[in-house]
Amino acid sequence: MRIVQFQTDNGDRRVGCVEGFQVREVAGVGSVRELALVAIEQGTDLAAQVARLGLGAAFDYRQLLDQGRILPPLDHPDTAHVLVTGTGLTHLGSAATRDKMHQQAASDEGALTDSMKVFKWGVEGGKPPAGQVGVQPEWFYKGDGGIVVRPGGALPLPPFAEDGGEEPELAGLYVIGPDHRPYRVGYAVGNEFSDHVMERRNYLYLAHSKLRACSYGPELRVGALPEHLEGTSRILRDGQVIWEKPFLSGAANMCHSFANLEYHHFKYAQFLRPGDVHVHFFGTATLSFADGISAQPGDRFEVSLAEFGEPLVNSLGTAEAVFEMGGVGVL
């Protein structure tokens, strides 16, 4: 099952199931979060809850996309209650890309960068036996729901940014239940979007480089994932493809299990506040930046995985400065 959130002509919010080129409205519910909380309360799953409510009016999916009426597939009415995070060095091909960025001169040619050490730990201990805890991955914070750009929207490039590059990834979408337990609503295609020039200067700048916008969707995939996923990431400039490359994801292409990544995120008590929404990016091994591409405002990012329906499309925009040196008030 694939689900979207969208707006009607008058701006009302709806939840819909994707059926071919149509979106069928889910009766009596205005958000996926609301749908998930009711399912948690009733001890059922999302698909069963949709079946119980039933489907109503049909909408033209292409028209919803073209008119910018598709919303992120999971959100919260208060953006402060959405936590956007991620993990890196989780995919079997991710270390080579990162190591190019972080390599340092060393007299010992066999010396490992910190990136390669963390990757090696993941390969050795990221997929523990069921019920056991594996090695923790690299983890980072991106922001709250205020950084989320709807599918089709422009990812803002801050004036202080040195780069604005795509990161095609899977994202896990979660709601925290009344029992303080996280519930995975499903998965979505994501563009994690980062500043790779800043990160390359020094790996300790990773935290700064991740404080950027992101996008995910347009569809929420409910249920189990295939072990192997192969998608395409590309950039268009003035209508022409300037870069295109396949990317791999899914359990077969990762050095950490999803369960291990989820454990090491939700083991922190502050992330278990009932009603909150979490968007967690699972990492990637494919970046245009690693191939010497520098995205420019106006470029169009497209991230597609056939198993997730329509591609995630965003442009690269610009943003005004929101703060100036010496702008802190004194009380």
Secondary structure as a PSIPRED ss2 file (coil, helix, strand):
# PSIPRED VFORMAT (PSIPRED V4.0)

   1 M C   1.000  0.000  0.000
   2 R E   0.000  0.000  1.000
   3 I E   0.000  0.000  1.000
   4 V E   0.000  0.000  1.000
   5 Q E   0.000  0.000  1.000
   6 F E   0.000  0.000  1.000
   7 Q E   0.000  0.000  1.000
   8 T C   1.000  0.000  0.000
   9 D C   1.000  0.000  0.000
  10 N C   1.000  0.000  0.000
  11 G C   1.000  0.000  0.000
  12 D C   1.000  0.000  0.000
  13 R E   0.000  0.000  1.000
  14 R E   0.000  0.000  1.000
  15 V E   0.000  0.000  1.000
  16 G E   0.000  0.000  1.000
  17 C E   0.000  0.000  1.000
  18 V E   0.000  0.000  1.000
  19 E E   0.000  0.000  1.000
  20 G C   1.000  0.000  0.000
  21 F C   1.000  0.000  0.000
  22 Q E   0.000  0.000  1.000
  23 V E   0.000  0.000  1.000
  24 R E   0.000  0.000  1.000
  25 E E   0.000  0.000  1.000
  26 V E   0.000  0.000  1.000
  27 A C   1.000  0.000  0.000
  28 G C   1.000  0.000  0.000
  29 V C   1.000  0.000  0.000
  30 G C   1.000  0.000  0.000
  31 S C   1.000  0.000  0.000
  32 V H   0.000  1.000  0.000
  33 R H   0.000  1.000  0.000
  34 E H   0.000  1.000  0.000
  35 L H   0.000  1.000  0.000
  36 A H   0.000  1.000  0.000
  37 L H   0.000  1.000  0.000
  38 V H   0.000  1.000  0.000
  39 A H   0.000  1.000  0.000
  40 I H   0.000  1.000  0.000
  41 E H   0.000  1.000  0.000
  42 Q H   0.000  1.000  0.000
  43 G C   1.000  0.000  0.000
  44 T C   1.000  0.000  0.000
  45 D C   1.000  0.000  0.000
  46 L H   0.000  1.000  0.000
  47 A H   0.000  1.000  0.000
  48 A H   0.000  1.000  0.000
  49 Q H   0.000  1.000  0.000
  50 V H   0.000  1.000  0.000
  51 A H   0.000  1.000  0.000
  52 R H   0.000  1.000  0.000
  53 L H   0.000  1.000  0.000
  54 G C   1.000  0.000  0.000
  55 L E   0.000  0.000  1.000
  56 G E   0.000  0.000  1.000
  57 A E   0.000  0.000  1.000
  58 A E   0.000  0.000  1.000
  59 F E   0.000  0.000  1.000
  60 D E   0.000  0.000  1.000
  61 Y H   0.000  1.000  0.000
  62 R H   0.000  1.000  0.000
  63 Q H   0.000  1.000  0.000
  64 L H   0.000  1.000  0.000
  65 L H   0.000  1.000  0.000
  66 D H   0.000  1.000  0.000
  67 Q C   1.000  0.000  0.000
  68 G C   1.000  0.000  0.000
  69 R C   1.000  0.000  0.000
  70 I E   0.000  0.000  1.000
  71 L E   0.000  0.000  1.000
  72 P C   1.000  0.000  0.000
  73 P C   1.000  0.000  0.000
  74 L C   1.000  0.000  0.000
  75 D C   1.000  0.000  0.000
  76 H C   1.000  0.000  0.000
  77 P C   1.000  0.000  0.000
  78 D C   1.000  0.000  0.000
  79 T H   0.000  1.000  0.000
  80 A H   0.000  1.000  0.000
  81 H H   0.000  1.000  0.000
  82 V E   0.000  0.000  1.000
  83 L E   0.000  0.000  1.000
  84 V E   0.000  0.000  1.000
  85 T E   0.000  0.000  1.000
  86 G E   0.000  0.000  1.000
  87 T E   0.000  0.000  1.000
  88 G E   0.000  0.000  1.000
  89 L C   1.000  0.000  0.000
  90 T C   1.000  0.000  0.000
  91 H E   0.000  0.000  1.000
  92 L C   1.000  0.000  0.000
  93 G C   1.000  0.000  0.000
  94 S H   0.000  1.000  0.000
  95 A H   0.000  1.000  0.000
  96 A H   0.000  1.000  0.000
  97 T H   0.000  1.000  0.000
  98 R H   0.000  1.000  0.000
  99 D H   0.000  1.000  0.000
 100 K H   0.000  1.000  0.000
 101 M H   0.000  1.000  0.000
 102 H H   0.000  1.000  0.000
 103 Q C   1.000  0.000  0.000
 104 Q C   1.000  0.000  0.000
 105 A C   1.000  0.000  0.000
 106 A C   1.000  0.000  0.000
 107 S C   1.000  0.000  0.000
 108 D C   1.000  0.000  0.000
 109 E C   1.000  0.000  0.000
 110 G C   1.000  0.000  0.000
 111 A C   1.000  0.000  0.000
 112 L C   1.000  0.000  0.000
 113 T C   1.000  0.000  0.000
 114 D H   0.000  1.000  0.000
 115 S H   0.000  1.000  0.000
 116 M H   0.000  1.000  0.000
 117 K H   0.000  1.000  0.000
 118 V H   0.000  1.000  0.000
 119 F H   0.000  1.000  0.000
 120 K H   0.000  1.000  0.000
 121 W H   0.000  1.000  0.000
 122 G H   0.000  1.000  0.000
 123 V H   0.000  1.000  0.000
 124 E H   0.000  1.000  0.000
 125 G H   0.000  1.000  0.000
 126 G C   1.000  0.000  0.000
 127 K C   1.000  0.000  0.000
 128 P C   1.000  0.000  0.000
 129 P C   1.000  0.000  0.000
 130 A C   1.000  0.000  0.000
 131 G C   1.000  0.000  0.000
 132 Q C   1.000  0.000  0.000
 133 V C   1.000  0.000  0.000
 134 G C   1.000  0.000  0.000
 135 V C   1.000  0.000  0.000
 136 Q C   1.000  0.000  0.000
 137 P C   1.000  0.000  0.000
 138 E E   0.000  0.000  1.000
 139 W E   0.000  0.000  1.000
 140 F E   0.000  0.000  1.000
 141 Y E   0.000  0.000  1.000
 142 K E   0.000  0.000  1.000
 143 G E   0.000  0.000  1.000
 144 D E   0.000  0.000  1.000
 145 G H   0.000  1.000  0.000
 146 G H   0.000  1.000  0.000
 147 I H   0.000  1.000  0.000
 148 V E   0.000  0.000  1.000
 149 V C   1.000  0.000  0.000
 150 R C   1.000  0.000  0.000
 151 P C   1.000  0.000  0.000
 152 G C   1.000  0.000  0.000
 153 G C   1.000  0.000  0.000
 154 A E   0.000  0.000  1.000
 155 L E   0.000  0.000  1.000
 156 P E   0.000  0.000  1.000
 157 L E   0.000  0.000  1.000
 158 P C   1.000  0.000  0.000
 159 P C   1.000  0.000  0.000
 160 F C   1.000  0.000  0.000
 161 A C   1.000  0.000  0.000
 162 E C   1.000  0.000  0.000
 163 D C   1.000  0.000  0.000
 164 G C   1.000  0.000  0.000
 165 G E   0.000  0.000  1.000
 166 E C   1.000  0.000  0.000
 167 E C   1.000  0.000  0.000
 168 P E   0.000  0.000  1.000
 169 E E   0.000  0.000  1.000
 170 L E   0.000  0.000  1.000
 171 A E   0.000  0.000  1.000
 172 G E   0.000  0.000  1.000
 173 L E   0.000  0.000  1.000
 174 Y E   0.000  0.000  1.000
 175 V E   0.000  0.000  1.000
 176 I E   0.000  0.000  1.000
 177 G C   1.000  0.000  0.000
 178 P C   1.000  0.000  0.000
 179 D C   1.000  0.000  0.000
 180 H C   1.000  0.000  0.000
 181 R C   1.000  0.000  0.000
 182 P E   0.000  0.000  1.000
 183 Y E   0.000  0.000  1.000
 184 R E   0.000  0.000  1.000
 185 V E   0.000  0.000  1.000
 186 G E   0.000  0.000  1.000
 187 Y E   0.000  0.000  1.000
 188 A E   0.000  0.000  1.000
 189 V E   0.000  0.000  1.000
 190 G E   0.000  0.000  1.000
 191 N E   0.000  0.000  1.000
 192 E C   1.000  0.000  0.000
 193 F C   1.000  0.000  0.000
 194 S E   0.000  0.000  1.000
 195 D C   1.000  0.000  0.000
 196 H H   0.000  1.000  0.000
 197 V H   0.000  1.000  0.000
 198 M H   0.000  1.000  0.000
 199 E H   0.000  1.000  0.000
 200 R H   0.000  1.000  0.000
 201 R H   0.000  1.000  0.000
 202 N C   1.000  0.000  0.000
 203 Y H   0.000  1.000  0.000
 204 L H   0.000  1.000  0.000
 205 Y H   0.000  1.000  0.000
 206 L H   0.000  1.000  0.000
 207 A H   0.000  1.000  0.000
 208 H H   0.000  1.000  0.000
 209 S H   0.000  1.000  0.000
 210 K C   1.000  0.000  0.000
 211 L C   1.000  0.000  0.000
 212 R C   1.000  0.000  0.000
 213 A C   1.000  0.000  0.000
 214 C E   0.000  0.000  1.000
 215 S E   0.000  0.000  1.000
 216 Y E   0.000  0.000  1.000
 217 G C   1.000  0.000  0.000
 218 P C   1.000  0.000  0.000
 219 E C   1.000  0.000  0.000
 220 L E   0.000  0.000  1.000
 221 R E   0.000  0.000  1.000
 222 V C   1.000  0.000  0.000
 223 G C   1.000  0.000  0.000
 224 A C   1.000  0.000  0.000
 225 L C   1.000  0.000  0.000
 226 P C   1.000  0.000  0.000
 227 E C   1.000  0.000  0.000
 228 H C   1.000  0.000  0.000
 229 L E   0.000  0.000  1.000
 230 E E   0.000  0.000  1.000
 231 G E   0.000  0.000  1.000
 232 T E   0.000  0.000  1.000
 233 S E   0.000  0.000  1.000
 234 R E   0.000  0.000  1.000
 235 I E   0.000  0.000  1.000
 236 L E   0.000  0.000  1.000
 237 R E   0.000  0.000  1.000
 238 D C   1.000  0.000  0.000
 239 G C   1.000  0.000  0.000
 240 Q E   0.000  0.000  1.000
 241 V E   0.000  0.000  1.000
 242 I E   0.000  0.000  1.000
 243 W E   0.000  0.000  1.000
 244 E E   0.000  0.000  1.000
 245 K E   0.000  0.000  1.000
 246 P E   0.000  0.000  1.000
 247 F E   0.000  0.000  1.000
 248 L E   0.000  0.000  1.000
 249 S E   0.000  0.000  1.000
 250 G C   1.000  0.000  0.000
 251 A H   0.000  1.000  0.000
 252 A H   0.000  1.000  0.000
 253 N H   0.000  1.000  0.000
 254 M E   0.000  0.000  1.000
 255 C C   1.000  0.000  0.000
 256 H C   1.000  0.000  0.000
 257 S C   1.000  0.000  0.000
 258 F H   0.000  1.000  0.000
 259 A H   0.000  1.000  0.000
 260 N H   0.000  1.000  0.000
 261 L H   0.000  1.000  0.000
 262 E H   0.000  1.000  0.000
 263 Y H   0.000  1.000  0.000
 264 H H   0.000  1.000  0.000
 265 H H   0.000  1.000  0.000
 266 F H   0.000  1.000  0.000
 267 K C   1.000  0.000  0.000
 268 Y C   1.000  0.000  0.000
 269 A H   0.000  1.000  0.000
 270 Q H   0.000  1.000  0.000
 271 F H   0.000  1.000  0.000
 272 L C   1.000  0.000  0.000
 273 R C   1.000  0.000  0.000
 274 P C   1.000  0.000  0.000
 275 G C   1.000  0.000  0.000
 276 D C   1.000  0.000  0.000
 277 V E   0.000  0.000  1.000
 278 H E   0.000  0.000  1.000
 279 V E   0.000  0.000  1.000
 280 H E   0.000  0.000  1.000
 281 F E   0.000  0.000  1.000
 282 F C   1.000  0.000  0.000
 283 G C   1.000  0.000  0.000
 284 T C   1.000  0.000  0.000
 285 A C   1.000  0.000  0.000
 286 T C   1.000  0.000  0.000
 287 L C   1.000  0.000  0.000
 288 S C   1.000  0.000  0.000
 289 F H   0.000  1.000  0.000
 290 A H   0.000  1.000  0.000
 291 D H   0.000  1.000  0.000
 292 G C   1.000  0.000  0.000
 293 I C   1.000  0.000  0.000
 294 S C   1.000  0.000  0.000
 295 A C   1.000  0.000  0.000
 296 Q C   1.000  0.000  0.000
 297 P C   1.000  0.000  0.000
 298 G C   1.000  0.000  0.000
 299 D C   1.000  0.000  0.000
 300 R E   0.000  0.000  1.000
 301 F E   0.000  0.000  1.000
 302 E E   0.000  0.000  1.000
 303 V E   0.000  0.000  1.000
 304 S E   0.000  0.000  1.000
 305 L C   1.000  0.000  0.000
 306 A H   0.000  1.000  0.000
 307 E H   0.000  1.000  0.000
 308 F H   0.000  1.000  0.000
 309 G C   1.000  0.000  0.000
 310 E C   1.000  0.000  0.000
 311 P C   1.000  0.000  0.000
 312 L E   0.000  0.000  1.000
 313 V E   0.000  0.000  1.000
 314 N E   0.000  0.000  1.000
 315 S E   0.000  0.000  1.000
 316 L E   0.000  0.000  1.000
 317 G E   0.000  0.000  1.000
 318 T E   0.000  0.000  1.000
 319 A C   1.000  0.000  0.000
 320 E C   1.000  0.000  0.000
 321 A C   1.000  0.000  0.000
 322 V C   1.000  0.000  0.000
 323 F C   1.000  0.000  0.000
 324 E C   1.000  0.000  0.000
 325 M C   1.000  0.000  0.000
 326 G C   1.000  0.000  0.000
 327 G C   1.000  0.000  0.000
 328 V C   1.000  0.000  0.000
 329 G C   1.000  0.000  0.000
 330 V C   1.000  0.000  0.000
 331 L C   1.000  0.000  0.000
